[in-house]
Amino acid sequence: MGGNIKEIKTKEEFVAALEAAGDKLVVVDFWANWCGPCRMIAPKFEAMSVEFADCVFLKVDVDTAEQVAQEAGISAMPTFKLYKNKAPVAEVVGAAEPPLRKAIMEHK
């Protein structure tokens, strides 16, 4: 995994990452290894993590970190959730780059 992305494996890591981000925007990619659209948008997500270096980018494998995905209410992959000050501020469902980019620009 390239770019400035941290992979989250547990609820504790997720909570710690949100706390460590402070008032920075946190962009979370909820994905699955078996999800074709997830793999298609992954390079674009990595590129955005470099472009928007002032934001925190996280990836959560819904199969590895099932509890994190469940508590975030994830029902489709990929789902991108944006958090600010530990609270969700936006959600983008699907592997389309423009709506994700727009959400990041609006909230960063």
Secondary structure by P-SEA (a helix, b strand, c coil): cccbbbbbccaaaaaaaaaaacccbbbbbbcccccaaaaaaaaaaaaaaaaaccbbbbbbccccaaaaaaaaccccccbbbbbcccccccccccccaaaaaaaaaacc
